[in-house]
Amino acid sequence: MPEVVHRALVQALADHNPAVGSAARMKLPMVMARFAGPDGGEVIDKGYVGQRQVLINQWTFVELRYDRPAAADLIVAGTAGRTA
């Protein structure tokens, strides 16, 4: 991910979380390189994203979000840099 995009996401997260309730806060945002689509069952018939199917299809990527030590490009709420 380009550094400018990373910085913008970190700032957006820092601005967003204090302004919302606990149910709307984000800790480990996941930015996908492609849109969720009906091909993998990720978009259901009414056009909603099926989060469970996205997690199943992207499980390897999701596991990387929780690895320790954290990946260099991990964005975690409440941190200023690229590390967890």
Helices and strands as residue ranges (DSSP letters): H 3-16, G 17-19, G 22-24, G 38-40, H 51-57, H 59-66
